[in-house]
Amino acid sequence: MRSDATRTRRAGRAWGISALTAVALLGGYTAACALTPLPQPEVRAAVTTATDPVNIDATATAAELTERTQAAVDAQGGPAAIGWLDDEEVWSNDDRAHPIASISKLVTVLVGLERAPLAPGADGPVHVWTEADASRSRGYQALGGIAYPIPVGTEVTTRQLLTLSLLPSANDFMAAYAAETIGEGEAFTSAVADWAARNGLDSVSLAEPTGMDEENVASAADVVRIARLALAEPVVAEIVRTPSAELPWDIGTVQNTNPLLTKLPGVIGVKTGTSGAAGANLVAAQEADAHGRPVVRIAAVLGRDSASQRAQDAGTLLTGMGDASRQVQLVLPEERVGTATTIDGAEIPLVADGSAAAVLLPSEEAGREIALAPVAAGPARQSAGRITVTAPEGDTEVAVVAAERIEEPDLWWRVTHPARVFGWE
């Protein structure tokens, strides 16, 4: 009996030890499951940038606007071109060079200012009216050109020279400015040719500074480009948008020859040109609002039969350019752009924390790139990356966040999924 009792006690002790061992092992396993770090949720984008419908829509919009813009120019009955100030593209219906008459003065002034810059608002150096200047005045008058004879020895500031050249289109003051800053004859034509080449104006050629010579030519597209350069020069931009100016020497008030300046809202210049060979020419610019984006439209028409026809055609083009823009939504509020998947299979939407749009003109495109970042267990709206939006108005970023709280799996899931917890699969 004693040996049986002994055996029983020994068996009991062994069982107890085994139970304790099992409990200890189970406790260790449970603790290991609870304490083992889990991998971060797997993050993946909802779409790839190559097939992103936003990019496809923006590209299709650009193509549509380009086609519409070209059709508007093609509808013109004579040489015409349009473009926007902050864009390189120009749409034209005629690539040939035509006489541009007094639009030549824009080129002369730009070449002269490149050689002798004038600060905005400054009067600049004084030019003393010479006998050669007076002789040119008489010559232009004899040819029926615009001239304002003043006495030899009269002091004229650079700003006065430019004002009379660009507003009433005075040939004598333009010639005086050119002789002072650029030179005459071969010196003038070579300087203009060099300037035109550097600015990519292949059709531009001037025989003299005023536009009285029919050899002063340019294509309608290059006239738009000349206007862009003129508006980018503060002194020129300031003068050409001035409706009238008061001059001394008994000249009095001179008017800007641009017929649209005070007739069509937003017009800010730029220059007219009229001669027997050239017909009636006009390049005009207009400030406008394109779905909240400030833009400047430019239209040029050449060879019209009358001053009223050039004003009508240029005005039609400028107004029609209002239809050549569109707002494209690039990021929608709370748009789902990705998913974070936890180790236990829970899917948390990754969404845009904001929105973005772009206003497109013809030839412009916009797009976006989604860059997702790792996320961890934590509260909703935690950072999950960004969306970089590329648009003509400038690049912007929209944050990506987790739409919901990210929870780690509970202890029971950990205990029952050791292969996932310990990385055995």
C-alpha positions in Angstrom: 0.0 0.0 0.0 2.8 2.3 0.9 4.4 1.8 -2.5 1.1 2.5 -4.3 0.7 5.7 -2.4 4.2 6.7 -3.2 3.6 6.1 -6.8 0.4 8.1 -6.7 2.1 11.0 -5.1 4.9 10.8 -7.6 2.5 10.7 -10.5 0.6 13.7 -9.1 3.8 15.6 -8.8 4.8 14.8 -12.3 1.4 15.8 -13.6 1.6 19.0 -11.7 5.0 19.8 -13.1 3.8 19.0 -16.6 0.7 21.2 -16.2 2.9 24.0 -14.9 5.2 23.5 -17.8 2.3 23.6 -20.2 0.9 26.8 -18.6 4.3 28.3 -18.7 4.8 27.4 -22.3 1.3 28.7 -23.1 1.9 31.9 -21.3 5.2 32.3 -23.1 3.6 31.7 -26.4 0.8 34.1 -25.7 3.2 36.7 -24.5 5.3 36.2 -27.7 2.2 36.6 -29.8 1.2 39.7 -27.9 4.7 41.3 -28.0 5.9 40.4 -31.4 5.9 43.5 -33.6 3.6 43.2 -36.6 4.5 44.5 -40.1 3.1 47.9 -41.1 -0.1 47.8 -43.2 0.5 47.2 -46.9 -0.1 50.4 -48.9 -1.1 50.4 -52.5 -2.4 53.0 -54.9 -6.0 52.7 -56.2 -4.9 53.4 -59.8 -1.7 53.7 -61.7 -0.6 57.2 -63.0 -0.4 55.8 -66.5 -4.1 55.1 -66.6 -5.3 57.8 -64.2 -8.6 59.1 -65.7 -7.7 62.6 -64.5 -4.7 62.7 -66.7 -6.6 61.3 -69.6 -9.3 63.9 -69.2 -6.8 66.7 -69.1 -5.1 65.5 -72.2 -8.4 65.2 -74.1 -9.4 68.7 -73.0 -6.2 70.2 -74.3 -6.7 68.5 -77.7 -10.3 69.7 -77.9 -9.4 73.3 -77.0 -6.6 73.4 -79.5 -8.9 72.2 -82.3 -11.6 74.8 -81.3 -9.0 77.6 -81.2 -7.6 76.8 -84.6 -11.1 76.7 -86.1 -11.8 80.2 -84.8 -8.7 81.6 -86.5 -9.4 79.7 -89.7 -12.8 81.4 -89.8 -11.2 84.8 -90.4 -11.2 86.1 -93.9 -7.7 87.5 -93.8 -4.3 86.9 -92.1 -4.9 86.5 -88.3 -3.4 84.9 -85.3 -4.1 84.6 -81.6 -2.2 83.5 -78.5 -2.0 84.1 -74.7 0.6 86.2 -73.0 1.8 83.4 -70.7 2.0 80.7 -73.3 4.4 80.0 -76.2 1.8 78.7 -78.7 0.3 80.8 -81.4 -2.6 79.9 -83.7 -2.5 81.4 -87.2 -4.3 80.9 -90.5 -1.5 82.3 -92.7 2.3 81.8 -92.3 3.4 84.3 -94.9 5.0 87.6 -94.1 2.9 90.7 -94.8 3.5 94.4 -94.5 2.9 95.5 -91.0 3.1 99.3 -91.3 3.3 101.1 -87.9 3.3 97.8 -85.9 7.0 98.1 -86.9 7.3 100.7 -84.2 6.9 98.0 -81.5 10.0 96.3 -82.8 12.0 99.5 -83.1 11.2 100.4 -79.5 12.0 96.9 -78.1 15.4 96.9 -79.9 16.1 100.5 -78.7 15.2 99.7 -75.1 17.4 96.6 -75.1 20.3 98.9 -76.0 19.3 101.8 -73.8 16.9 100.5 -71.0 14.4 102.9 -69.5 13.1 102.4 -66.0 9.3 102.3 -65.5 8.0 105.8 -64.8 11.4 107.4 -65.7 11.7 110.2 -68.3 15.0 108.9 -69.5 17.8 110.8 -71.3 17.0 114.0 -73.2 17.2 114.1 -77.0 17.9 117.5 -78.5 15.9 117.9 -81.7 18.3 118.3 -84.6 18.1 119.6 -88.1 18.2 116.0 -89.3 15.1 115.3 -87.2 13.3 118.4 -88.6 14.2 117.3 -92.1 12.7 113.8 -91.4 9.5 115.5 -90.1 9.1 117.4 -93.4 9.7 114.3 -95.4 7.1 112.2 -93.5 4.6 115.1 -93.9 5.2 115.1 -97.7 4.5 111.4 -97.8 1.3 111.8 -95.8 2.8 110.2 -92.7 2.1 111.3 -89.2 4.6 113.9 -87.9 4.7 116.6 -85.3 7.2 119.2 -86.3 8.9 121.0 -83.4 11.7 123.6 -83.4 15.4 122.6 -83.8 17.0 122.6 -80.4 13.9 121.5 -78.5 14.6 119.1 -75.7 12.6 115.9 -75.8 12.8 113.2 -73.1 13.0 109.5 -74.1 9.5 109.0 -72.6 8.1 111.7 -74.8 9.7 110.2 -77.9 8.1 106.8 -77.1 4.7 108.3 -76.2 4.4 110.1 -79.5 5.7 107.1 -81.4 3.3 104.6 -79.9 0.1 106.5 -79.2 -0.5 108.7 -82.3 2.2 106.7 -84.2 4.4 109.7 -85.0 7.0 108.7 -87.6 9.4 111.6 -87.0 9.7 110.9 -83.3 10.1 107.2 -83.9 12.9 107.9 -86.4 14.6 110.3 -84.0 14.5 107.6 -81.2 15.9 104.9 -83.6 18.7 107.2 -84.7 19.6 108.0 -81.1 19.6 104.4 -79.7 20.1 102.0 -82.7 21.5 103.9 -85.7 20.4 104.3 -89.2 20.6 102.4 -92.5 22.6 99.2 -92.3 23.2 99.6 -88.5 19.4 99.7 -88.0 18.5 96.8 -90.2 21.3 94.6 -88.8 20.3 95.3 -85.2 16.7 94.4 -86.0 17.7 91.2 -87.8 19.9 90.2 -84.8 17.1 90.9 -82.4 14.5 89.0 -84.5 16.8 86.0 -84.8 17.5 85.9 -81.0 13.7 86.0 -80.3 12.8 83.4 -82.9 10.9 85.8 -85.1 11.8 84.3 -88.5 9.4 86.3 -90.6 10.3 89.8 -89.1 12.3 92.1 -91.4 12.4 95.9 -91.1 13.9 98.2 -93.7 13.4 101.3 -91.5 12.0 102.1 -88.0 8.5 103.6 -88.7 6.6 101.2 -91.0 6.4 103.7 -93.9 8.3 101.2 -96.0 6.3 98.2 -97.4 9.4 96.1 -96.9 8.7 96.1 -93.2 7.0 92.7 -92.9 6.1 89.9 -90.4 3.6 87.1 -90.3 0.5 87.4 -88.2 1.8 84.8 -85.8 5.1 86.8 -85.3 3.0 89.9 -84.7 1.4 88.1 -81.7 4.9 87.2 -80.5 6.1 90.8 -80.9 3.1 91.9 -78.8 4.1 89.4 -76.1 7.5 90.9 -75.9 6.1 94.4 -75.9 3.8 93.6 -73.0 6.6 92.0 -71.1 8.6 95.3 -71.3 7.1 97.5 -68.5 7.7 100.8 -70.2 6.0 99.7 -73.4 3.1 98.0 -71.6 2.5 101.2 -69.6 2.5 103.5 -72.7 0.4 101.3 -75.0 -2.4 101.0 -72.5 -2.7 104.8 -72.1 -5.8 106.2 -74.0 -4.3 109.7 -74.4 -1.4 111.9 -73.3 -0.7 115.6 -73.0 2.4 116.9 -74.8 4.1 120.3 -74.8 5.3 122.4 -77.9 1.7 123.2 -78.8 1.0 119.6 -79.6 -1.6 119.2 -76.8 -3.6 116.0 -76.4 -2.7 113.0 -78.5 -4.9 109.9 -78.7 -4.0 106.3 -78.8 -4.9 104.9 -82.2 -6.0 101.5 -80.9 -9.8 101.5 -81.5 -10.4 98.8 -78.9 -8.7 100.4 -76.0 -11.7 102.1 -74.6 -14.4 100.2 -76.5 -13.8 96.6 -75.4 -13.5 95.8 -71.7 -10.1 94.7 -70.5 -8.2 95.8 -73.6 -4.6 97.0 -72.7 -3.1 97.9 -76.1 -1.1 97.1 -78.3 -0.6 98.8 -81.7 -2.2 99.7 -85.0 -0.6 100.0 -88.4 -2.1 101.4 -91.7 -0.6 102.0 -95.1 -1.6 101.5 -98.7 0.5 98.4 -99.0 -0.3 96.9 -95.6 -4.0 97.8 -95.4 -5.4 98.2 -91.9 -3.6 96.1 -89.2 -4.1 95.7 -85.5 -2.6 93.7 -82.7 -4.6 94.0 -79.5 -4.4 92.5 -76.0 -7.1 92.0 -73.4 -7.0 91.1 -69.8 -9.6 88.5 -68.9 -10.8 86.0 -66.3 -10.7 82.3 -67.3 -12.6 80.5 -64.6 -10.8 82.5 -62.0 -7.4 82.4 -63.7 -6.2 85.8 -64.8 -5.1 85.7 -68.5 -4.1 88.1 -71.2 -5.4 87.3 -74.7 -3.7 88.6 -77.8 -5.1 88.8 -81.3 -3.6 90.1 -84.5 -5.3 90.9 -87.9 -3.4 92.1 -91.0 -4.5 93.5 -94.4 -8.0 94.5 -93.5 -9.9 96.9 -95.8 -10.7 99.5 -93.2 -10.0 100.6 -89.7 -13.5 99.5 -88.6 -13.0 96.0 -90.1 -9.7 95.5 -88.3 -11.4 96.5 -85.0 -14.3 94.2 -85.6 -12.2 91.2 -86.5 -9.7 91.7 -83.7 -12.6 92.2 -81.2 -14.3 89.0 -82.5 -11.1 87.0 -82.0 -10.5 88.3 -78.5 -14.1 87.7 -77.4 -14.1 84.2 -78.9 -11.0 83.3 -77.0 -13.2 83.2 -73.9 -14.6 79.9 -75.1 -11.1 78.4 -75.4 -10.6 77.6 -71.7 -11.9 74.9 -69.4 -11.5 74.0 -65.7 -10.5 70.4 -65.1 -10.9 68.8 -61.7 -7.7 67.0 -60.8 -8.4 65.9 -57.3 -11.8 65.4 -55.7 -12.5 66.0 -52.0 -12.2 62.7 -50.1 -11.3 60.9 -53.4 -10.0 57.4 -52.7 -6.5 57.1 -54.1 -5.2 54.1 -52.3 -5.8 51.4 -49.7 -3.9 50.3 -46.6 -4.3 46.6 -45.8 -3.5 45.4 -42.3 -2.0 41.9 -41.6 -5.5 40.6 -40.6 -7.0 41.8 -43.9 -8.7 45.0 -42.8 -8.8 47.6 -45.6 -8.6 51.2 -44.7 -9.3 53.8 -47.5 -6.6 56.4 -48.2 -8.2 59.6 -49.4 -7.4 63.1 -50.6 -7.5 65.6 -47.8 -8.6 68.4 -50.1 -9.1 69.1 -53.7 -7.3 70.6 -56.7 -8.3 71.9 -60.2 -6.6 73.6 -63.1 -7.8 76.0 -65.8 -6.4 74.9 -69.2 -5.9 77.0 -72.3 -5.3 75.4 -75.7 -2.1 73.4 -75.8 -1.8 73.2 -72.0 -2.0 70.0 -70.0 -2.2 69.1 -66.4 -1.7 65.9 -64.4 -1.0 64.4 -61.0 1.2 61.9 -59.4 0.2 59.9 -56.3 3.0 59.1 -53.8 1.8 57.0 -50.9 3.7 56.7 -47.6 3.8 54.0 -44.9 1.1 54.1 -42.2 0.8 52.5 -38.8 -1.8 51.7 -36.2 -3.3 55.0 -35.1 -6.0 57.5 -35.4 -8.0 58.4 -38.5 -6.6 61.2 -40.8 -3.0 60.3 -40.2 -0.7 61.2 -43.1 -0.5 58.6 -45.8 1.3 60.5 -48.6 0.6 63.2 -51.1 -0.8 64.0 -54.5 1.4 66.3 -56.6 -0.7 68.3 -59.1 1.1 69.8 -62.1 -0.7 72.6 -63.8 0.1 75.7 -65.9 -0.7 77.9 -62.9 1.9 76.2 -60.8 2.4 72.9 -59.0 0.4 72.2 -55.8 0.2 69.3 -53.3 -2.8 67.7 -51.7 -2.3 65.5 -48.6 -3.4 61.9 -48.5 -4.7 60.6 -45.2 -6.2 57.4 -43.8 -10.0 57.8 -43.8 -10.4 55.6 -40.7 -8.6 54.6 -37.6 -6.1 51.8 -38.2 -6.4 49.0 -35.6 -3.9 46.3 -34.8 -5.3 42.7 -34.6 -6.5 41.6 -31.1 -4.8 39.0 -29.0 -7.1 36.2 -30.0 -6.2 36.8 -33.7 -2.5 36.9 -32.9 -2.7 33.6 -30.9 -4.7 31.8 -33.6 -2.5 33.0 -36.5 1.1 32.2 -35.4 2.3 31.8 -39.0 1.3 35.4 -39.8 2.6 36.8 -36.5 6.0 35.1 -36.6 6.5 35.5 -40.4 6.4 31.8 -41.2 4.5 32.4 -44.4 
